[in-house]
Structure formats: structure tokens, C-alpha cells
Amino acid sequence: MDKLTNSRLAYFHAHIGHDMSNSPSPFGRWLKGTIRAVEYGSMVAEFVVREEMTNPANVLHGGVSAAILDELIGAMVVCLGREYAYTSVNLTVDFLHAAWLGDRVTATAKLIRAGKNIVHCEGYIAAQDGKIVAKCATNLIQTTVRVPSIAE
């Protein structure tokens, strides 16, 4: 896919500064992230830690941290403009710092290697003070499912 004519990349780029209430992903809509930056091979989004995203200590739940990373990386991979969808084979997450109820965190997804069938990515979530809340490495594999068009 030509990086200059990638409609999926253009779709996400057009949504910079907007929440993901129109995301093609129902789970992405629930996470309610706001896209901050999109480029071929990278994406940045901001999230507010809501009560339903916390554990009993009012800290961002580790499962939600993993989900934010998986969701953002998935959206970034969609923006590569490939014909077929990719799905996570693995997701290794390290939890390094707490984010509290009401905190604003920033998640970043980066493409490391784009093979024909396997795509390797990394991501991290940073707290407002810059400390890394969680970081991950993941491999995604090409499926036989064609990626649907994203309506504007």
C-alpha cells in the first residue's frame, strides 16, 4: 500500500484531537481514547483513567493497560494499509508504575518490523509525570479476513 494513498491512515489522521467515539472497534469506543498523533508505523492516544478501568486500589487495572496497548497497536497496524487483518499472537506486558483514577495517560504504539505475515510492534503507556506505567512487545499475524473499509 502506498503510504501517500492509504485511506485508513488518512481516516485516523483526520481524527487527531478527537475521541474515538466513531472508532470501527467497539472496544476502542469503550476505552474512549483521544488520538494525538498518527504516522505510518506509529500512533499516540491519550486516555483518562475512569472508575471502571481501575482495580480496588483505584489504580489503572493491569488488564486495561494491556487492552489499551493491544487496541492502539491494532489500530496502528490497520493504518499500514494491508489487505488482510492482523491479530495478536502474543502480548508481553511489563507493569512498571501506577496510574490513578482520574489520571491522564498517554499510550504510544510503534512498528518495529513489518514482515509479510508477522508484524512486530512495541508500545508503552506513560503517566502525566513521564513515568512508564506499562510497556509491551507483541507479534501480530496476518489472517484471511479482509480489512473492511473505514467510512469517514
Phi and psi in radians as a Rosetta constraint file:
Dihedral C 1 N 2 CA 2 C 2 CIRCULARHARMONIC -1.217 0.35
Dihedral N 2 CA 2 C 2 N 3 CIRCULARHARMONIC 2.153 0.35
Dihedral C 2 N 3 CA 3 C 3 CIRCULARHARMONIC -1.011 0.35
Dihedral N 3 CA 3 C 3 N 4 CIRCULARHARMONIC -0.471 0.35
Dihedral C 3 N 4 CA 4 C 4 CIRCULARHARMONIC -1.435 0.35
Dihedral N 4 CA 4 C 4 N 5 CIRCULARHARMONIC -0.312 0.35
Dihedral C 4 N 5 CA 5 C 5 CIRCULARHARMONIC -2.101 0.35
Dihedral N 5 CA 5 C 5 N 6 CIRCULARHARMONIC 0.418 0.35
Dihedral C 5 N 6 CA 6 C 6 CIRCULARHARMONIC -1.419 0.35
Dihedral N 6 CA 6 C 6 N 7 CIRCULARHARMONIC 1.846 0.35
Dihedral C 6 N 7 CA 7 C 7 CIRCULARHARMONIC -1.181 0.35
Dihedral N 7 CA 7 C 7 N 8 CIRCULARHARMONIC -0.543 0.35
Dihedral C 7 N 8 CA 8 C 8 CIRCULARHARMONIC -1.211 0.35
Dihedral N 8 CA 8 C 8 N 9 CIRCULARHARMONIC -0.713 0.35
Dihedral C 8 N 9 CA 9 C 9 CIRCULARHARMONIC -1.103 0.35
Dihedral N 9 CA 9 C 9 N 10 CIRCULARHARMONIC -0.738 0.35
Dihedral C 9 N 10 CA 10 C 10 CIRCULARHARMONIC -1.104 0.35
Dihedral N 10 CA 10 C 10 N 11 CIRCULARHARMONIC -0.680 0.35
Dihedral C 10 N 11 CA 11 C 11 CIRCULARHARMONIC -1.034 0.35
Dihedral N 11 CA 11 C 11 N 12 CIRCULARHARMONIC -0.902 0.35
Dihedral C 11 N 12 CA 12 C 12 CIRCULARHARMONIC -1.172 0.35
Dihedral N 12 CA 12 C 12 N 13 CIRCULARHARMONIC -0.637 0.35
Dihedral C 12 N 13 CA 13 C 13 CIRCULARHARMONIC -1.077 0.35
Dihedral N 13 CA 13 C 13 N 14 CIRCULARHARMONIC -0.667 0.35
Dihedral C 13 N 14 CA 14 C 14 CIRCULARHARMONIC -1.181 0.35
Dihedral N 14 CA 14 C 14 N 15 CIRCULARHARMONIC -0.298 0.35
Dihedral C 14 N 15 CA 15 C 15 CIRCULARHARMONIC -1.760 0.35
Dihedral N 15 CA 15 C 15 N 16 CIRCULARHARMONIC 0.192 0.35
Dihedral C 15 N 16 CA 16 C 16 CIRCULARHARMONIC -1.040 0.35
Dihedral N 16 CA 16 C 16 N 17 CIRCULARHARMONIC 2.305 0.35
Dihedral C 16 N 17 CA 17 C 17 CIRCULARHARMONIC 1.530 0.35
Dihedral N 17 CA 17 C 17 N 18 CIRCULARHARMONIC -0.054 0.35
Dihedral C 17 N 18 CA 18 C 18 CIRCULARHARMONIC -1.951 0.35
Dihedral N 18 CA 18 C 18 N 19 CIRCULARHARMONIC 2.641 0.35
Dihedral C 18 N 19 CA 19 C 19 CIRCULARHARMONIC -1.275 0.35
Dihedral N 19 CA 19 C 19 N 20 CIRCULARHARMONIC 2.917 0.35
Dihedral C 19 N 20 CA 20 C 20 CIRCULARHARMONIC -1.616 0.35
Dihedral N 20 CA 20 C 20 N 21 CIRCULARHARMONIC 0.604 0.35
Dihedral C 20 N 21 CA 21 C 21 CIRCULARHARMONIC -1.138 0.35
Dihedral N 21 CA 21 C 21 N 22 CIRCULARHARMONIC -0.295 0.35
Dihedral C 21 N 22 CA 22 C 22 CIRCULARHARMONIC -1.869 0.35
Dihedral N 22 CA 22 C 22 N 23 CIRCULARHARMONIC 0.277 0.35
Dihedral C 22 N 23 CA 23 C 23 CIRCULARHARMONIC -1.041 0.35
Dihedral N 23 CA 23 C 23 N 24 CIRCULARHARMONIC 2.515 0.35
Dihedral C 23 N 24 CA 24 C 24 CIRCULARHARMONIC -1.151 0.35
Dihedral N 24 CA 24 C 24 N 25 CIRCULARHARMONIC -0.279 0.35
Dihedral C 24 N 25 CA 25 C 25 CIRCULARHARMONIC -1.706 0.35
Dihedral N 25 CA 25 C 25 N 26 CIRCULARHARMONIC 2.072 0.35
Dihedral C 25 N 26 CA 26 C 26 CIRCULARHARMONIC -1.002 0.35
Dihedral N 26 CA 26 C 26 N 27 CIRCULARHARMONIC -0.683 0.35
Dihedral C 26 N 27 CA 27 C 27 CIRCULARHARMONIC -1.174 0.35
Dihedral N 27 CA 27 C 27 N 28 CIRCULARHARMONIC -0.683 0.35
Dihedral C 27 N 28 CA 28 C 28 CIRCULARHARMONIC -1.050 0.35
Dihedral N 28 CA 28 C 28 N 29 CIRCULARHARMONIC -0.657 0.35
Dihedral C 28 N 29 CA 29 C 29 CIRCULARHARMONIC -1.115 0.35
Dihedral N 29 CA 29 C 29 N 30 CIRCULARHARMONIC -0.702 0.35
Dihedral C 29 N 30 CA 30 C 30 CIRCULARHARMONIC -1.130 0.35
Dihedral N 30 CA 30 C 30 N 31 CIRCULARHARMONIC -0.684 0.35
Dihedral C 30 N 31 CA 31 C 31 CIRCULARHARMONIC -1.135 0.35
Dihedral N 31 CA 31 C 31 N 32 CIRCULARHARMONIC -0.495 0.35
Dihedral C 31 N 32 CA 32 C 32 CIRCULARHARMONIC 1.044 0.35
Dihedral N 32 CA 32 C 32 N 33 CIRCULARHARMONIC 0.687 0.35
Dihedral C 32 N 33 CA 33 C 33 CIRCULARHARMONIC -1.285 0.35
Dihedral N 33 CA 33 C 33 N 34 CIRCULARHARMONIC 2.792 0.35
Dihedral C 33 N 34 CA 34 C 34 CIRCULARHARMONIC -2.019 0.35
Dihedral N 34 CA 34 C 34 N 35 CIRCULARHARMONIC 2.133 0.35
Dihedral C 34 N 35 CA 35 C 35 CIRCULARHARMONIC -1.189 0.35
Dihedral N 35 CA 35 C 35 N 36 CIRCULARHARMONIC 2.267 0.35
Dihedral C 35 N 36 CA 36 C 36 CIRCULARHARMONIC -1.927 0.35
Dihedral N 36 CA 36 C 36 N 37 CIRCULARHARMONIC -0.530 0.35
Dihedral C 36 N 37 CA 37 C 37 CIRCULARHARMONIC -2.755 0.35
Dihedral N 37 CA 37 C 37 N 38 CIRCULARHARMONIC 2.493 0.35
Dihedral C 37 N 38 CA 38 C 38 CIRCULARHARMONIC -2.485 0.35
Dihedral N 38 CA 38 C 38 N 39 CIRCULARHARMONIC 2.238 0.35
Dihedral C 38 N 39 CA 39 C 39 CIRCULARHARMONIC -2.468 0.35
Dihedral N 39 CA 39 C 39 N 40 CIRCULARHARMONIC 2.864 0.35
Dihedral C 39 N 40 CA 40 C 40 CIRCULARHARMONIC -1.062 0.35
Dihedral N 40 CA 40 C 40 N 41 CIRCULARHARMONIC 2.037 0.35
Dihedral C 40 N 41 CA 41 C 41 CIRCULARHARMONIC 1.589 0.35
Dihedral N 41 CA 41 C 41 N 42 CIRCULARHARMONIC 0.089 0.35
Dihedral C 41 N 42 CA 42 C 42 CIRCULARHARMONIC -2.732 0.35
Dihedral N 42 CA 42 C 42 N 43 CIRCULARHARMONIC 2.651 0.35
Dihedral C 42 N 43 CA 43 C 43 CIRCULARHARMONIC -2.660 0.35
Dihedral N 43 CA 43 C 43 N 44 CIRCULARHARMONIC 2.497 0.35
Dihedral C 43 N 44 CA 44 C 44 CIRCULARHARMONIC -2.254 0.35
Dihedral N 44 CA 44 C 44 N 45 CIRCULARHARMONIC 2.361 0.35
Dihedral C 44 N 45 CA 45 C 45 CIRCULARHARMONIC -2.455 0.35
Dihedral N 45 CA 45 C 45 N 46 CIRCULARHARMONIC 2.672 0.35
Dihedral C 45 N 46 CA 46 C 46 CIRCULARHARMONIC -1.964 0.35
Dihedral N 46 CA 46 C 46 N 47 CIRCULARHARMONIC 2.484 0.35
Dihedral C 46 N 47 CA 47 C 47 CIRCULARHARMONIC -2.327 0.35
Dihedral N 47 CA 47 C 47 N 48 CIRCULARHARMONIC 2.528 0.35
Dihedral C 47 N 48 CA 48 C 48 CIRCULARHARMONIC -1.776 0.35
Dihedral N 48 CA 48 C 48 N 49 CIRCULARHARMONIC 2.288 0.35
Dihedral C 48 N 49 CA 49 C 49 CIRCULARHARMONIC -1.301 0.35
Dihedral N 49 CA 49 C 49 N 50 CIRCULARHARMONIC 1.898 0.35
Dihedral C 49 N 50 CA 50 C 50 CIRCULARHARMONIC -1.633 0.35
Dihedral N 50 CA 50 C 50 N 51 CIRCULARHARMONIC 2.832 0.35
Dihedral C 50 N 51 CA 51 C 51 CIRCULARHARMONIC -0.943 0.35
Dihedral N 51 CA 51 C 51 N 52 CIRCULARHARMONIC -0.735 0.35
Dihedral C 51 N 52 CA 52 C 52 CIRCULARHARMONIC -1.250 0.35
Dihedral N 52 CA 52 C 52 N 53 CIRCULARHARMONIC -0.046 0.35
Dihedral C 52 N 53 CA 53 C 53 CIRCULARHARMONIC -1.777 0.35
Dihedral N 53 CA 53 C 53 N 54 CIRCULARHARMONIC 0.039 0.35
Dihedral C 53 N 54 CA 54 C 54 CIRCULARHARMONIC -1.875 0.35
Dihedral N 54 CA 54 C 54 N 55 CIRCULARHARMONIC 2.873 0.35
Dihedral C 54 N 55 CA 55 C 55 CIRCULARHARMONIC -1.632 0.35
Dihedral N 55 CA 55 C 55 N 56 CIRCULARHARMONIC -3.108 0.35
Dihedral C 55 N 56 CA 56 C 56 CIRCULARHARMONIC -1.059 0.35
Dihedral N 56 CA 56 C 56 N 57 CIRCULARHARMONIC -0.310 0.35
Dihedral C 56 N 57 CA 57 C 57 CIRCULARHARMONIC -1.563 0.35
Dihedral N 57 CA 57 C 57 N 58 CIRCULARHARMONIC 0.149 0.35
Dihedral C 57 N 58 CA 58 C 58 CIRCULARHARMONIC 1.119 0.35
Dihedral N 58 CA 58 C 58 N 59 CIRCULARHARMONIC 0.500 0.35
Dihedral C 58 N 59 CA 59 C 59 CIRCULARHARMONIC -1.878 0.35
Dihedral N 59 CA 59 C 59 N 60 CIRCULARHARMONIC 2.529 0.35
Dihedral C 59 N 60 CA 60 C 60 CIRCULARHARMONIC -0.887 0.35
Dihedral N 60 CA 60 C 60 N 61 CIRCULARHARMONIC 2.122 0.35
Dihedral C 60 N 61 CA 61 C 61 CIRCULARHARMONIC -1.114 0.35
Dihedral N 61 CA 61 C 61 N 62 CIRCULARHARMONIC 2.432 0.35
Dihedral C 61 N 62 CA 62 C 62 CIRCULARHARMONIC -1.030 0.35
Dihedral N 62 CA 62 C 62 N 63 CIRCULARHARMONIC -0.641 0.35
Dihedral C 62 N 63 CA 63 C 63 CIRCULARHARMONIC -1.134 0.35
Dihedral N 63 CA 63 C 63 N 64 CIRCULARHARMONIC -0.613 0.35
Dihedral C 63 N 64 CA 64 C 64 CIRCULARHARMONIC -1.246 0.35
Dihedral N 64 CA 64 C 64 N 65 CIRCULARHARMONIC -0.679 0.35
Dihedral C 64 N 65 CA 65 C 65 CIRCULARHARMONIC -1.016 0.35
Dihedral N 65 CA 65 C 65 N 66 CIRCULARHARMONIC -0.822 0.35
Dihedral C 65 N 66 CA 66 C 66 CIRCULARHARMONIC -1.078 0.35
Dihedral N 66 CA 66 C 66 N 67 CIRCULARHARMONIC -0.708 0.35
Dihedral C 66 N 67 CA 67 C 67 CIRCULARHARMONIC -1.147 0.35
Dihedral N 67 CA 67 C 67 N 68 CIRCULARHARMONIC -0.719 0.35
Dihedral C 67 N 68 CA 68 C 68 CIRCULARHARMONIC -1.028 0.35
Dihedral N 68 CA 68 C 68 N 69 CIRCULARHARMONIC -0.817 0.35
Dihedral C 68 N 69 CA 69 C 69 CIRCULARHARMONIC -1.117 0.35
Dihedral N 69 CA 69 C 69 N 70 CIRCULARHARMONIC -0.790 0.35
Dihedral C 69 N 70 CA 70 C 70 CIRCULARHARMONIC -1.101 0.35
Dihedral N 70 CA 70 C 70 N 71 CIRCULARHARMONIC -0.752 0.35
Dihedral C 70 N 71 CA 71 C 71 CIRCULARHARMONIC -1.140 0.35
Dihedral N 71 CA 71 C 71 N 72 CIRCULARHARMONIC -0.803 0.35
Dihedral C 71 N 72 CA 72 C 72 CIRCULARHARMONIC -1.175 0.35
Dihedral N 72 CA 72 C 72 N 73 CIRCULARHARMONIC -0.731 0.35
Dihedral C 72 N 73 CA 73 C 73 CIRCULARHARMONIC -1.113 0.35
Dihedral N 73 CA 73 C 73 N 74 CIRCULARHARMONIC -0.714 0.35
Dihedral C 73 N 74 CA 74 C 74 CIRCULARHARMONIC -1.041 0.35
Dihedral N 74 CA 74 C 74 N 75 CIRCULARHARMONIC -0.762 0.35
Dihedral C 74 N 75 CA 75 C 75 CIRCULARHARMONIC -1.117 0.35
Dihedral N 75 CA 75 C 75 N 76 CIRCULARHARMONIC -0.703 0.35
Dihedral C 75 N 76 CA 76 C 76 CIRCULARHARMONIC -1.119 0.35
Dihedral N 76 CA 76 C 76 N 77 CIRCULARHARMONIC -0.692 0.35
Dihedral C 76 N 77 CA 77 C 77 CIRCULARHARMONIC -1.170 0.35
Dihedral N 77 CA 77 C 77 N 78 CIRCULARHARMONIC -0.660 0.35
Dihedral C 77 N 78 CA 78 C 78 CIRCULARHARMONIC -0.990 0.35
Dihedral N 78 CA 78 C 78 N 79 CIRCULARHARMONIC -0.635 0.35
Dihedral C 78 N 79 CA 79 C 79 CIRCULARHARMONIC -1.257 0.35
Dihedral N 79 CA 79 C 79 N 80 CIRCULARHARMONIC -0.101 0.35
Dihedral C 79 N 80 CA 80 C 80 CIRCULARHARMONIC -1.244 0.35
Dihedral N 80 CA 80 C 80 N 81 CIRCULARHARMONIC -0.265 0.35
Dihedral C 80 N 81 CA 81 C 81 CIRCULARHARMONIC 1.397 0.35
Dihedral N 81 CA 81 C 81 N 82 CIRCULARHARMONIC 0.353 0.35
Dihedral C 81 N 82 CA 82 C 82 CIRCULARHARMONIC -1.339 0.35
Dihedral N 82 CA 82 C 82 N 83 CIRCULARHARMONIC 2.699 0.35
Dihedral C 82 N 83 CA 83 C 83 CIRCULARHARMONIC -1.189 0.35
Dihedral N 83 CA 83 C 83 N 84 CIRCULARHARMONIC -0.637 0.35
Dihedral C 83 N 84 CA 84 C 84 CIRCULARHARMONIC -1.905 0.35
Dihedral N 84 CA 84 C 84 N 85 CIRCULARHARMONIC 2.654 0.35
Dihedral C 84 N 85 CA 85 C 85 CIRCULARHARMONIC -1.274 0.35
Dihedral N 85 CA 85 C 85 N 86 CIRCULARHARMONIC 2.727 0.35
Dihedral C 85 N 86 CA 86 C 86 CIRCULARHARMONIC -2.084 0.35
Dihedral N 86 CA 86 C 86 N 87 CIRCULARHARMONIC 2.574 0.35
Dihedral C 86 N 87 CA 87 C 87 CIRCULARHARMONIC -2.270 0.35
Dihedral N 87 CA 87 C 87 N 88 CIRCULARHARMONIC 2.633 0.35
Dihedral C 87 N 88 CA 88 C 88 CIRCULARHARMONIC -1.164 0.35
Dihedral N 88 CA 88 C 88 N 89 CIRCULARHARMONIC 2.326 0.35
Dihedral C 88 N 89 CA 89 C 89 CIRCULARHARMONIC -1.621 0.35
Dihedral N 89 CA 89 C 89 N 90 CIRCULARHARMONIC -0.675 0.35
Dihedral C 89 N 90 CA 90 C 90 CIRCULARHARMONIC -2.666 0.35
Dihedral N 90 CA 90 C 90 N 91 CIRCULARHARMONIC 2.846 0.35
Dihedral C 90 N 91 CA 91 C 91 CIRCULARHARMONIC -2.661 0.35
Dihedral N 91 CA 91 C 91 N 92 CIRCULARHARMONIC 1.905 0.35
Dihedral C 91 N 92 CA 92 C 92 CIRCULARHARMONIC -1.807 0.35
Dihedral N 92 CA 92 C 92 N 93 CIRCULARHARMONIC 2.090 0.35
Dihedral C 92 N 93 CA 93 C 93 CIRCULARHARMONIC -2.093 0.35
Dihedral N 93 CA 93 C 93 N 94 CIRCULARHARMONIC 2.344 0.35
Dihedral C 93 N 94 CA 94 C 94 CIRCULARHARMONIC -1.898 0.35
Dihedral N 94 CA 94 C 94 N 95 CIRCULARHARMONIC 2.261 0.35
Dihedral C 94 N 95 CA 95 C 95 CIRCULARHARMONIC -1.771 0.35
Dihedral N 95 CA 95 C 95 N 96 CIRCULARHARMONIC 2.066 0.35
Dihedral C 95 N 96 CA 96 C 96 CIRCULARHARMONIC -2.072 0.35
Dihedral N 96 CA 96 C 96 N 97 CIRCULARHARMONIC -0.333 0.35
Dihedral C 96 N 97 CA 97 C 97 CIRCULARHARMONIC -2.772 0.35
Dihedral N 97 CA 97 C 97 N 98 CIRCULARHARMONIC 2.708 0.35
Dihedral C 97 N 98 CA 98 C 98 CIRCULARHARMONIC -1.531 0.35
Dihedral N 98 CA 98 C 98 N 99 CIRCULARHARMONIC 2.554 0.35
Dihedral C 98 N 99 CA 99 C 99 CIRCULARHARMONIC -2.133 0.35
Dihedral N 99 CA 99 C 99 N 100 CIRCULARHARMONIC 2.332 0.35
Dihedral C 99 N 100 CA 100 C 100 CIRCULARHARMONIC -1.776 0.35
Dihedral N 100 CA 100 C 100 N 101 CIRCULARHARMONIC 2.802 0.35
Dihedral C 100 N 101 CA 101 C 101 CIRCULARHARMONIC -0.840 0.35
Dihedral N 101 CA 101 C 101 N 102 CIRCULARHARMONIC 2.242 0.35
Dihedral C 101 N 102 CA 102 C 102 CIRCULARHARMONIC 1.585 0.35
Dihedral N 102 CA 102 C 102 N 103 CIRCULARHARMONIC -0.255 0.35
Dihedral C 102 N 103 CA 103 C 103 CIRCULARHARMONIC -1.181 0.35
Dihedral N 103 CA 103 C 103 N 104 CIRCULARHARMONIC 2.651 0.35
Dihedral C 103 N 104 CA 104 C 104 CIRCULARHARMONIC -1.822 0.35
Dihedral N 104 CA 104 C 104 N 105 CIRCULARHARMONIC 2.136 0.35
Dihedral C 104 N 105 CA 105 C 105 CIRCULARHARMONIC -2.055 0.35
Dihedral N 105 CA 105 C 105 N 106 CIRCULARHARMONIC 2.689 0.35
Dihedral C 105 N 106 CA 106 C 106 CIRCULARHARMONIC -2.058 0.35
Dihedral N 106 CA 106 C 106 N 107 CIRCULARHARMONIC 2.202 0.35
Dihedral C 106 N 107 CA 107 C 107 CIRCULARHARMONIC -1.872 0.35
Dihedral N 107 CA 107 C 107 N 108 CIRCULARHARMONIC 2.441 0.35
Dihedral C 107 N 108 CA 108 C 108 CIRCULARHARMONIC -2.232 0.35
Dihedral N 108 CA 108 C 108 N 109 CIRCULARHARMONIC 2.317 0.35
Dihedral C 108 N 109 CA 109 C 109 CIRCULARHARMONIC -2.035 0.35
Dihedral N 109 CA 109 C 109 N 110 CIRCULARHARMONIC 2.358 0.35
Dihedral C 109 N 110 CA 110 C 110 CIRCULARHARMONIC -2.316 0.35
Dihedral N 110 CA 110 C 110 N 111 CIRCULARHARMONIC 2.355 0.35
Dihedral C 110 N 111 CA 111 C 111 CIRCULARHARMONIC -1.388 0.35
Dihedral N 111 CA 111 C 111 N 112 CIRCULARHARMONIC 2.239 0.35
Dihedral C 111 N 112 CA 112 C 112 CIRCULARHARMONIC -1.774 0.35
Dihedral N 112 CA 112 C 112 N 113 CIRCULARHARMONIC -0.805 0.35
Dihedral C 112 N 113 CA 113 C 113 CIRCULARHARMONIC -2.589 0.35
Dihedral N 113 CA 113 C 113 N 114 CIRCULARHARMONIC 2.270 0.35
Dihedral C 113 N 114 CA 114 C 114 CIRCULARHARMONIC -1.967 0.35
Dihedral N 114 CA 114 C 114 N 115 CIRCULARHARMONIC 1.590 0.35
Dihedral C 114 N 115 CA 115 C 115 CIRCULARHARMONIC -1.446 0.35
Dihedral N 115 CA 115 C 115 N 116 CIRCULARHARMONIC 3.107 0.35
Dihedral C 115 N 116 CA 116 C 116 CIRCULARHARMONIC -1.145 0.35
Dihedral N 116 CA 116 C 116 N 117 CIRCULARHARMONIC -0.760 0.35
Dihedral C 116 N 117 CA 117 C 117 CIRCULARHARMONIC -1.943 0.35
Dihedral N 117 CA 117 C 117 N 118 CIRCULARHARMONIC -0.447 0.35
Dihedral C 117 N 118 CA 118 C 118 CIRCULARHARMONIC -2.085 0.35
Dihedral N 118 CA 118 C 118 N 119 CIRCULARHARMONIC 2.329 0.35
Dihedral C 118 N 119 CA 119 C 119 CIRCULARHARMONIC -2.041 0.35
Dihedral N 119 CA 119 C 119 N 120 CIRCULARHARMONIC 2.230 0.35
Dihedral C 119 N 120 CA 120 C 120 CIRCULARHARMONIC -1.872 0.35
Dihedral N 120 CA 120 C 120 N 121 CIRCULARHARMONIC 2.278 0.35
Dihedral C 120 N 121 CA 121 C 121 CIRCULARHARMONIC -2.361 0.35
Dihedral N 121 CA 121 C 121 N 122 CIRCULARHARMONIC 2.814 0.35
Dihedral C 121 N 122 CA 122 C 122 CIRCULARHARMONIC -2.300 0.35
Dihedral N 122 CA 122 C 122 N 123 CIRCULARHARMONIC 2.732 0.35
Dihedral C 122 N 123 CA 123 C 123 CIRCULARHARMONIC -2.682 0.35
Dihedral N 123 CA 123 C 123 N 124 CIRCULARHARMONIC 2.836 0.35
Dihedral C 123 N 124 CA 124 C 124 CIRCULARHARMONIC -2.660 0.35
Dihedral N 124 CA 124 C 124 N 125 CIRCULARHARMONIC 2.737 0.35
Dihedral C 124 N 125 CA 125 C 125 CIRCULARHARMONIC -2.029 0.35
Dihedral N 125 CA 125 C 125 N 126 CIRCULARHARMONIC 2.240 0.35
Dihedral C 125 N 126 CA 126 C 126 CIRCULARHARMONIC -1.980 0.35
Dihedral N 126 CA 126 C 126 N 127 CIRCULARHARMONIC 2.441 0.35
Dihedral C 126 N 127 CA 127 C 127 CIRCULARHARMONIC -1.341 0.35
Dihedral N 127 CA 127 C 127 N 128 CIRCULARHARMONIC 3.005 0.35
Dihedral C 127 N 128 CA 128 C 128 CIRCULARHARMONIC -1.044 0.35
Dihedral N 128 CA 128 C 128 N 129 CIRCULARHARMONIC -0.532 0.35
Dihedral C 128 N 129 CA 129 C 129 CIRCULARHARMONIC -1.485 0.35
Dihedral N 129 CA 129 C 129 N 130 CIRCULARHARMONIC 0.092 0.35
Dihedral C 129 N 130 CA 130 C 130 CIRCULARHARMONIC 1.577 0.35
Dihedral N 130 CA 130 C 130 N 131 CIRCULARHARMONIC -0.167 0.35
Dihedral C 130 N 131 CA 131 C 131 CIRCULARHARMONIC -1.203 0.35
Dihedral N 131 CA 131 C 131 N 132 CIRCULARHARMONIC 2.507 0.35
Dihedral C 131 N 132 CA 132 C 132 CIRCULARHARMONIC -1.400 0.35
Dihedral N 132 CA 132 C 132 N 133 CIRCULARHARMONIC 2.059 0.35
Dihedral C 132 N 133 CA 133 C 133 CIRCULARHARMONIC -1.351 0.35
Dihedral N 133 CA 133 C 133 N 134 CIRCULARHARMONIC -0.800 0.35
Dihedral C 133 N 134 CA 134 C 134 CIRCULARHARMONIC -2.702 0.35
Dihedral N 134 CA 134 C 134 N 135 CIRCULARHARMONIC 2.635 0.35
Dihedral C 134 N 135 CA 135 C 135 CIRCULARHARMONIC -2.412 0.35
Dihedral N 135 CA 135 C 135 N 136 CIRCULARHARMONIC 2.699 0.35
Dihedral C 135 N 136 CA 136 C 136 CIRCULARHARMONIC -2.533 0.35
Dihedral N 136 CA 136 C 136 N 137 CIRCULARHARMONIC 2.830 0.35
Dihedral C 136 N 137 CA 137 C 137 CIRCULARHARMONIC -2.279 0.35
Dihedral N 137 CA 137 C 137 N 138 CIRCULARHARMONIC 2.492 0.35
Dihedral C 137 N 138 CA 138 C 138 CIRCULARHARMONIC -2.631 0.35
Dihedral N 138 CA 138 C 138 N 139 CIRCULARHARMONIC 2.637 0.35
Dihedral C 138 N 139 CA 139 C 139 CIRCULARHARMONIC -2.057 0.35
Dihedral N 139 CA 139 C 139 N 140 CIRCULARHARMONIC 2.382 0.35
Dihedral C 139 N 140 CA 140 C 140 CIRCULARHARMONIC -2.099 0.35
Dihedral N 140 CA 140 C 140 N 141 CIRCULARHARMONIC 2.509 0.35
Dihedral C 140 N 141 CA 141 C 141 CIRCULARHARMONIC -2.037 0.35
Dihedral N 141 CA 141 C 141 N 142 CIRCULARHARMONIC 2.548 0.35
Dihedral C 141 N 142 CA 142 C 142 CIRCULARHARMONIC -1.173 0.35
Dihedral N 142 CA 142 C 142 N 143 CIRCULARHARMONIC 2.406 0.35
Dihedral C 142 N 143 CA 143 C 143 CIRCULARHARMONIC -1.833 0.35
Dihedral N 143 CA 143 C 143 N 144 CIRCULARHARMONIC -3.057 0.35
Dihedral C 143 N 144 CA 144 C 144 CIRCULARHARMONIC -1.714 0.35
Dihedral N 144 CA 144 C 144 N 145 CIRCULARHARMONIC 0.126 0.35
Dihedral C 144 N 145 CA 145 C 145 CIRCULARHARMONIC -1.550 0.35
Dihedral N 145 CA 145 C 145 N 146 CIRCULARHARMONIC 2.135 0.35
Dihedral C 145 N 146 CA 146 C 146 CIRCULARHARMONIC -1.250 0.35
Dihedral N 146 CA 146 C 146 N 147 CIRCULARHARMONIC 2.439 0.35
Dihedral C 146 N 147 CA 147 C 147 CIRCULARHARMONIC -1.298 0.35
Dihedral N 147 CA 147 C 147 N 148 CIRCULARHARMONIC 2.164 0.35
Dihedral C 147 N 148 CA 148 C 148 CIRCULARHARMONIC -1.224 0.35
Dihedral N 148 CA 148 C 148 N 149 CIRCULARHARMONIC 2.804 0.35
Dihedral C 148 N 149 CA 149 C 149 CIRCULARHARMONIC -1.175 0.35
Dihedral N 149 CA 149 C 149 N 150 CIRCULARHARMONIC 2.622 0.35
Dihedral C 149 N 150 CA 150 C 150 CIRCULARHARMONIC -1.832 0.35
Dihedral N 150 CA 150 C 150 N 151 CIRCULARHARMONIC 2.081 0.35
Dihedral C 150 N 151 CA 151 C 151 CIRCULARHARMONIC -1.374 0.35
Dihedral N 151 CA 151 C 151 N 152 CIRCULARHARMONIC 2.448 0.35
